[in-house]
Amino acid sequence: MNKEPHTMQVTDAATASRAPKNTPAMVKKIGKTTYKVHVHFSQTSTETMSDKIKRMLKNEIQQM
């Protein structure tokens, strides 16, 4: 059994090619796996983060 820590990298190629190289990243280690998540925000979006969260919660409730 390999006990070396490992890193899992999952990337959507279309998203990765559009995201600027200097996007913020969050690194979180859970057990022996390190997750590195890059985030980016649309410059043309008209929806606030609050609006998006409310919309997502509303959709989640409707699916129940």
C-alpha positions in Angstrom: 0.0 0.0 0.0 1.4 3.4 -1.0 1.4 5.8 2.0 2.8 8.8 0.1 0.5 11.9 0.1 -1.1 12.5 -3.3 -2.7 15.4 -5.1 -5.8 15.1 -7.2 -6.2 17.6 -10.0 -9.5 17.8 -11.8 -9.8 20.5 -14.4 -12.5 21.3 -16.9 -10.4 22.1 -20.0 -12.9 24.7 -21.3 -13.0 26.6 -18.0 -9.2 26.3 -17.4 -8.4 27.9 -20.8 -10.7 30.9 -20.1 -9.5 31.6 -16.5 -6.6 34.0 -16.1 -3.4 32.5 -14.8 -3.5 34.7 -11.6 -6.8 33.4 -10.3 -7.1 33.0 -6.6 -6.7 29.4 -5.3 -7.8 27.7 -2.2 -5.7 24.7 -1.0 -7.3 22.3 1.4 -5.7 19.1 2.7 -8.1 16.3 3.7 -6.3 13.2 4.9 -3.6 12.4 2.4 -5.2 14.3 -0.5 -4.5 17.9 -1.2 -7.2 19.8 -3.1 -6.3 23.0 -5.0 -9.3 24.9 -6.2 -9.0 28.0 -8.5 -11.9 30.4 -8.7 -12.9 33.1 -11.1 -15.8 35.4 -11.5 -17.5 36.6 -14.7 -16.8 40.2 -15.5 -20.2 40.4 -17.3 -22.4 38.9 -14.7 -25.4 40.9 -13.5 -26.3 38.5 -10.6 -24.8 39.3 -7.2 -23.4 36.5 -5.0 -26.3 36.9 -2.7 -28.7 36.5 -5.6 -26.9 33.4 -6.8 -27.0 31.8 -3.4 -30.7 32.5 -3.0 -31.4 31.1 -6.5 -29.4 28.0 -5.7 -31.2 27.4 -2.4 -34.6 28.0 -4.1 -33.7 25.4 -6.8 -32.5 22.9 -4.2 -35.8 23.2 -2.2 -37.8 22.7 -5.4 -36.0 19.5 -6.2 -37.0 18.0 -2.8 
